[in-house]
Amino acid sequence: MKRPAQAPRGKQIVDVVVDPFLSRHLREHQRLGVRFLYECVMGMRSYGGEGAILADDMGLGKTLQTIALLWTLLKQNPVYEEAPVIKKALIVCPVSLINNWRKEFKKWLGVERIGVFVADEKRNRLTDFTMGKSYNIMIVGYEKLKKFQDDLKKGAGIDIVIMDEGHRLKTAQNKSMMAIKSLNTERRIVLTGTPFQNNLGEYYTLVDLVNPGSLQKYTTFKRQFEGPIVKGRQPEATTKDKEKGEARFQELTSLTDMFILRRTADILAKYLPPKTEYVLFCRPTTVQASVYRSVLSSPVFGAVLRSSEASLQLINILKKVCNSPNLLSNRIDEDKENSNQTIKTLLADIPPMLLKSPGASGKLQVLDSLLHHLRTTTQEKVVLVSNYTSTLDILGNLLSSLSYKWLRLDGSTPPNKRQDLVDKFNRTDAANCFAFLLSAKSGGVGLNLIGASRLVLFDVDWNPGTDLQAMARIHRDGQKRPCKIYRLLTQGALDEKIYQRQLTKQGLADSVIDNKANASSFTTDELRNLFTLDESGRCQTHELLACPCEGRGVPVMDAEAPDSLDSNVSTDDEDELPSFPNLIKASQYDAEAQERQAKERRNQASKKQGKPSMMGLMQYLHLDTSRLASTPGDEERSAGDEPEAAVDDDVLLDMLKEEGNRVAFVFAKTSASVLD
């Protein structure tokens, strides 16, 4: 570890070294992470605080890095013959992760090296931690922290607080945050894989929690940073607004980079098998489309648009129609007490027989076929994720009807049972436990489900971070198989529009900008666009990209781009290099200029091709599944045009080739791996 700049008077500085028992397990990025956290909490960095945010992507080992830091601080001090830096550490986390933390401490340090106190266990007395010497670590859920905050100040007090999934502390008025601040420790670390979930105000709250005052008061922050940055990101922003917003963003980044460390999952490419994500656009069934039209053609539809509350309820109704119209049958039965008469009237306009029709969901038909091929042709297991417990009920019924054995974890699962379910699933073979049903909100963080190598996101969330967290449950340390992730969307319906909005917001979230989705964030025109059903059969998302590949499943750069893509690229610059294949002298070749020129062309192409904020989809292969029905002798298929190559998944490919398959379009992207 880095040494302090100087020793106290009469004292000597000694080296602090991470225990080899732990350091031999640390990868290079984890070693750097432990050093970074150590320097932050020891006040060795130039920002004048002792807090830090470790914002590594999911699966990079934030828990292990934290354990290595705590063990080092509990046992050592850079000042010779001084007591260890800390005596008591508090870990605050979602209740679903309490057992995971305890298990990780046991895994890396055993039970004989360190005492871990779990506050949720009734047999434990809090004084055993605050007053005793047997326990150095306490783990508590966010919900129960307030109950213990006064007692935690007794005894030696808390020397450091670790906040796992810290992005949940969204406001300064959050009770858990206020309890943490009351503990009077400056050493605070936030762990989160999705640090920028909603807006700059929430980002400010997190930063001010770990290092109070580093961004001044919120009113000052809003005036100096939030206002100009958000204004510069708006579509109608002037060049001056954009320049000012970018300058303030760079200034903000430079201020926080000293205590925020973020690495992406790309680091894992050398350690993990490859991961392939498939976005499957599923044709709605006739029943689904009829229910959808019934909702949109209701006489009260106009009234819904004028009410923020009703609009939000209608969004939830249409999301359920995308999953399965059967869900609305339950909604009508259970919603008798609903005070919104408009929604009641709207639901009453739907023909009841449509809601009870079996096989009414296109996505459910696709999942049925996918599960059948997966179970009958492989020994792999699958995780099924949804944002709705009612949808999980339907998925459970499907699995049971197929005689597939499964487990389930949602908000109603007792905290002390959750890790047992995870362990059982990871240990059991596919014949005895084929699927794991998971609630995105309750089980989408922290859980290690590497027993599965396939994951299905049955519905999408407004917040891309929620989906990314869920996807990371299987592609993480310990995974031995290549991972396949399937995102199911109902084509032309709200599902697809949420995905489009998720993509446009993802770019902003990556830059610490707004990603909040609620009814008040939509204009009336945006709501009208959301509440439409495109039954043209074309992939609306692909059309928005204006991609020239024609759904052939070839890399976009290999597709014959329209001439107009380069029409605005200036050729008048005197310093511009000749276009290859013209020959120039080696002494005239400027690699940096050539790269600049290529970048300018790409930027110009992006401006011409659809929405720039959705350009991340250009990294995917785009496949119109109707091309799979073509035979090699068809005139449509040219030399080298082999759409099957876009789907590097025999299970999915067999399903797509089935007669009556409901997947109309596929986006596919594989993360590379350098494993031997």
N, C-alpha and C positions, 0 to 999 in steps of 0.2 A: 504494500500500500504506500501511497504518497506520505512523506514525512511532513510534520508541521514545520512552518517556516522558522520558528524559534522555540526554544524550551523555556518553561517558567524558570524564574531565578532559582538557582541552586539545584535544578533538576537536569536530567539527562534524557535525550530522545533515543528511543530504541525502535527497531523495525517492528511493524505489525504485519503478520503473514497469515493468509487464510489457511486454516487447518488442512493439511494435505489429504486428510480423510475425506474432505469435501472437494477441494480444488482439483483433485484428479478426475472428478466427474464433470467439471465445468468446461464447456466449449469456449472458444475464443471470445465470441460475442458476450457470453455470460461472465467471463472474467472481466471484460471491459465494463459490463454493467455493475458488477460488485464494486469495482474501483470507483466508478462514477458515484454510486450511492454513498459509499464511504466518505468520499471527499465532500459531498453535499452535507451530510449530517454532521460531519466534523468541522464544518464552517471553513473549509479550505478553498472555497471558490469565491469569486469576487463580487457576489451579489448581496452579501451581507445577511444571509439567512441560513437556516439549517434544514430546510425542507426540499423535497424533490418529487418529481413525477416520472415514474417509469412507465412509458407508454408503448412498450413493445407490442407488436402484433400477437394475436393468440398463438400459443404453441411454442413461444420462444423461451419459456422457462422462467417467467417472472417469479414464480414461487420458489424455485431453487435459488435464484439470485438473492431473494430476500432472506431465505434461511441461512445462506452463507454469510450475509452481512450481519444478521442478528447474532449468530454463533461467534463471529469475530468480535463484535462489540461486547458481548457478554463475557468474553474470556481475556480480552487484551486491552491495553492502553498504550499509546505511543510515548507516554511519559513514564520513565522507569520507576518501578515500585509504587505506582499509583493504582488505585482500584480500577477494575474494568470500567469501560466507558458507560455502560448501562447495567442496571440490575433487573428492571422489569420492562417488558415489552407487551404492548397491546395490539392484537390483530383484530380488526373489525371487518366483517365480510357479510355477504348475503347468507342467510341461514342455510341455503342449499350447499354452501361450500365449507361449512364448519368441519364436517367429517373429512373432507378432502384435505384441508390444512393439517388436521391432526395426523392423517395417514401419511402425508408428505414429511412431516417432522419425524415420524417413526421410520419411514423409509430411509431418510438420509442420515439421521442421527441416532436411531434406535431409541429404546425407552430408558436406557441407563444413563445416557449423557445429559438429557435435559428434561425438565418437568413441564408438561403442557397442561394448562388448566382450561377446561371447557365450561363456560359459564352456563350453558343450557342444561347441564346435567344436575338434576335435583339433589343428588347425594353430595355434591360439592358445596362447601361453604366458601363464600367469597373471601373471608378472612384468611383462608388457607393460602390464597394467592397474595393478598395485600400485606399480610403480616408475617406469613411464613417464608421459609427459605427453600422449600422443596420445588416451588413452581417459579419459573422465570418468564414463561410465556402464557398469556391469556388470550383465548379466542372467543369472540362474542359476535352475535348477529347484530346488524344495524338496528333492528327493531327493539332489541332489549338493552342497547347501550345506555339509553337515557335512564333506565331503571337503576343502573349500577354507577352512574357518573359520580355521585357524591361519595360513595364508599371507595371508589378507585383513587380518591385523593388522599386517603388515609395511608398510614405506613410510610414507606419510602416514596410512594407516588409512582407515576408512569414516566419512564424516561424516553420512550419513542412509541409513536402510533403508526401502524401500517393500515391503510384503508384499501382493501381489495375491491375491485370493480368500483373504484372511487367515483366514476362518472355518475353514479346514482345520487351523489350529493350535489344536486343541481342548483339549489338556491341557498342564500345565506341564512334563510329562515328555517332550513331543514333541521328538524330536531336532533338528528344524529350529528350533524355538523356542529350545532351549538354545544352538544355534549362533548365532542372532541375538543373544541376550543376551550371549554371550561377546565380541561385537564392540565392546562398550563405547561405543556411541553412544546418546545420549539421544533423538536425533531419529528417531522411528519412526512410520511411517504404515501403518495397515491399510486396504486397500481391499476392500470386500465389498458385494455387492448383497443378500445374505441374512445379516445380522449375527446374528440370533437363531435359530440352527438347532435347537438341542437343549434346553439348560437353562441356568439361571442360573449354574451352575458354570463352564460353558464361556464364558459372557459375562464372568464375572469374570476368567477367564484372559486373554482378549483385552484387557480394560481394563488389567489389571495389566501386560501386556506393553508397551503404548504409554506408560503412565504408572505406573510401579511405585509401590505404596504408596498410590495415590489412593483405594482402597477398603479400606485396611488389610489385615490378614492374612485368609486365606480363612476361618479358624474364626470370626473376628469378623464377616466379611461374611455367612457362613451363618447366624449367630445373629441378626444385626440385620436382614438383608434377605431372603435366600433362604428361610429357614424361614417367616417371617410372610407373605411374598408368596405362596408356593406354598400354604400352609395356607388363606389367604383366597380362593384360586381353586378350592378343592375344592367339589364339589356339596353336601357335608354341612356346609360352613362356617357358623358362626353369624354373626349381624350384627356382633358384636364382632370376630370374626376377619376379616371382609371389610373393616371400617373400618380395622383395624390394617394389614392387607395393603395396602390402597390408599394409606394414609398413608406406609408404608415405600416403596412403589413410586414415589410422587411425590418422596420424598426422594432415592431412588436416581437418578431421572431428572434432578433438579436438579443432582446431583453430576457426572453424566456429560455433560450437555448442553453443558458448556463446551468439550469436546473431541470430541464426536461429532456429526457432521452427516449428517442423513438427509433426502433428498427423494424423493418417489414419482414414478412414471412419468407421473402426471397432468400434470406440467410439460410433457411432450412433446406434449400434445394440440394445441398451436398449431403444432407443427412437423411432425408425422407424420400420415399417412393414418389413418383409423379402423381399429380392430382389433375383430373379433368372435370371441368364444369360444363354441363349441358343445360341449355335453356330450351325447354320443350313447349312450343305453342300448340295447345290442344284445342281442337275444334269443339265448340259447345254442341251438346246434343239438341235435337229438335225441341225437347221439353225445356231444356235450359234456356234456349233462345226465346221460347214462348213466355216463360216466367219473366225473363228479363224485359221483354217488350211490354208485358202486362204492368210491370212496375213503372216503366217509363211513360206509358200511355195513360196512366191513371189521371183522372180529372184533377186530383189534388197535387199533381207533380209540381205545378207552378208555385203553389204555396210552400212546398218543401224548399225550393230554391231561395225563398225569402227568409227562411229561418235557419240560423246557424246550427241550433240543436237538431232540428229535423234533418238538415243536410248531413250532419255527422251520422245520424241514425240510418239514413238512406245509404250512405257509404258502407256501413256495416252490413246492411241487408244485401246489397249487391255483391259484397265480398263473399257472403255466404252462398248466394246463388252461383257464384263462380266455383265454389267448392262443391256444393250439391244443393239443389233446390229442396231436398228433403229436410235440410236444416231449418227452413222457414216454417215447416209444419210444426216443429217444436217451438219455434219462436212465437207463433200465433197462440199456441196453447199456454205458453208460460208468460205471455206479455199482456195478460188481461188487465194488470194493474198499471200498464203504461199510461202516463198522464198525457202523452202527446196524441191527441185525437187524429191529427193529420196522418201520422204513421199507422194508426189503427185502421183508418179508412183505406189507406193505400194497400195494406196487407189484405184487407177484406176483399179487394178487387181481384185478387189472384184466384183463379179456379182451383179449388181444393184438390181435385183429382190430379192436377199437374204436380202438386207437391208430394204426392204419395206414389208417384210413378217410380218403379224400380229401375235401376241403371240410368238415372236421369243426369248423371254427372260425367262430362267428357273426361275430366281429370281422373275421376275414379276408375273409369274404364281403362285409361292409359296405365294407371298404377296397378290395376288388376293384372293386366298383361305383362307388365314389367316384373312384378313379383313372381308370376308364374314362371317366366323364363329364367329369372335369377335363381329361384329355388330348385328348378328341375335340371339346370345345366351347370350350376356351380355349388360350391360349399361355402359361399360368402354370406355374410349377414348384412342387415340393413337397418338404418335409423330413419324413422318417419317423423318429420317435424311439422307442427302446425301452431298457429297463434290462438286457436280456439279449442277448448276442451270438448265442445260439441262435435267438432270435426274429428278429434281424436277418438271419440265414441264411434263414429262411422268407420274410421280406419280400423279400429279394433274389431268391429263386427265383420268387416271384410276379411281380416286375417283369420278370424274364427271360422268363417264360412269356408275358408280354404284349408282349414285344419292346420294352420301354421301357428306355432307357439310363440308367444310374445310377452314382453314386459312393458310397463308404462310408468312414466314419471311426469307429474304435473304439479300444480300448486297445492293440491290436496294431499300429496304424498308426504307423510311425516318426515321431518328432517333427519331423524335418526335411522330411517329406513332407506334413504336415497343412495348412500354409498354402497349399501348391501346390494341394491338392485343393479347398480353399475358393475360391481364386482362379479355378480352372478352372470350378467350378460357377457362380460369380457371372457369369463372362464368357460362358458357353455358353448358347445358346437351348434351349428345351424339346425341340426335335426331336433334339438331339444329347446332351442331358443333362437328363432330365426329373425325376429324383428324387435325393435325397441321404439315405443311411441314416446315422443318427447314434446313437452310444451316449450315453445320458443322462449317465452319470458321466464318461466320457472327453471328450466333446465338448460338454457342456451349458453350458460357461462360456466367456465371452470371444470365441467365434467369431462372425463377422459373415456371416450367410448371407442377405443381402438380395436375392440372385438369386431367391429363392423368396418367394412371397406366401401360401403355404399351408403349414401344419404339422400333422402328425398325431401326437398322443401315443398310441401304441398300447397302452401300459400305464401304470399310475399308480405313483408311489413313495409310501412312507409319509411322506416329508418333502415338504411342499408347496413348499419352496424349490427342490428339484431340478426339479420340473415348471415352476415359474416361470422358472428359469434357462433351461430348454430352450425355452420359449415365446418368450423374449426374443431368440432367435437371428435371427428374421426381422423383428420389429417394433422397429426401431432406426434411428438416423441413416442416411440414404441410401436408405431404403425409399420407393418412389414409388407403390406400389399399396396399396389397402386389403388388410389381412391377415385371413385366416380361419384359426382354430385349432380343430382337432377333437380332443376328448378321448374316446377309445373305452372304454366300460365294459361288461363282461358283466353283464347285468341279473340281479339277485337272487343273484349269486355274490360271491366274495371281493373282486373288483374294486370292486363298488359299496360294500361295507363299508369297504374301505380309503379310498375317496373320502369317505365319511361321516366316518370318523375323521380324515382329513386336514383336512376342513372344521372339525371341532370343535377340532382342535389348532391350526389356522391362527390363530384368534382369540387363543389363548394365546401363540403364537409372536410375534404382533404386539406383545404386551405383555411380551416377554422371559420367556416361561414354557415349560415342558416341551413338547418335540415329539419325544421319542425313541420309536422303535418297535422293540422287540425282544420276544422271547417273555416275558421276565421282567416286562415292563410290563403284561401282561395277567393278569387274574384268570381262574380256571377258567371262570366263567360267561361272561366276555367271549370266551374262546377258543371255547366251545360256540356262542356267537352268531356268531362269525366262520366257524366250520365248519358252516354250514347253507346250503341252496340254496332260495331262495324261487321256486317255480314257479307262483305265482299269476297271473303275467302283469302284475301291477300294479307301478308304479314305487314301490319302497319308500322311496326318498329323498324323493320328493314327498309321500308319505303322512306321513313323519316331520315334514314342515314344517306339516302340517295347513293347507295353502294352499287358499283358497276358489276358486281360478281354474278348477278342474276340468279342467286341461290344455287350455284353450281358446287358449293363446298370446296372452293379453291381459295388459297390465300388471296387477300384483297389486292396485294401488289401484283399478283399474277393475272388479275382480271384486266380486261381491256377497258381502261378508264376513258370516259368521254373526253374529247379534245378540249372541251371548255374548261377542264380542270386546270390547265396551264395557261389559259388565255390571259389571265391578269398578271402573270409573272413578268416583271420588267426585264427587258434585255438591253436597256439603254445604259446601264451602269458601266462606266469605263473600266472598273476594276473586276468586272465579272469574268470568270474563267470560261474558255471555250467549252461548249458541250461536247462530251465524248460522243462518238469515237474520234473526234479531231485529235491530232497529235500535238503535244507541246514539249518543250525541253524540260528535262527533269529539274533544272534550276529555276524554272518558272512555276513549278507546281507548288501550290500552297494548300496543304491539307486542311488547315483551319478554315480557309476561305471556301474550299470545296464543301466542307460540312455545313458552313453557314448558308451557302447557296442551296444545298439540299434541304436544310431546315426551312428556309423561306418558301421553297416549293411545296413542302409538306403543309406549312401553315396556310398557304394560298389554297391548296387542295381541300384542307379542312373547312375553310370558309365557304367553299363551294358545295361541300358534301354535307348536307343535312345540318343538324344541330351540333356545333362544336363541342358542347358539353356532353354529348353522347358518343364522342369519338372513341371512347374506350372500347366500344363494341367492334371497332375495326380490327381489334386484336383477335377476334373470334373468327372461326370459319362459319359461313352462312349456308345452310342447306335447305332447299325446298324439297321436301320428302317425296314429292311426286316424281322427281328425277330418279329415285331409286327403282321405280317401276319400269324404267327404260331398259331395254336389252342392249348389249354391245353393238348390235347391228342397226340400232335406231339412228336415223339421220340427226336427231337432236344431239346425240352424244358425239363430240369431236374427239380427236386424238388427245389423250392425256386427261380427258374429262371423266374422272371416275369419282362420282359423288360418295361412294362407299368409304373412300379414304378419309372423309371428314369425320367419320364416326369410328373411332378406335375403341370400339366396345362391342363385342360379339352379341352380348345380351341385348343391348339397345338396338343394334342393327337388325337382328332377327325380329324384334318386335316391330320395328319400323317397316319391315317388308311384309308384314302380315296384311292380308286383305281386310279392309275396313279399319285399319289403324287410324286413330284420331289425331295423331301428331302431324300438323301441317308444315311446320317449319322448325328448324333446329339451329341454335347457336352453340358452337363448341370451342372450348379453349383449354389447352393443356399447359400446366406449369412444368417446366423442364426439370429433370433430375440428373445429377451426375453420379448417382450410385452405380457401383460396379454391377 
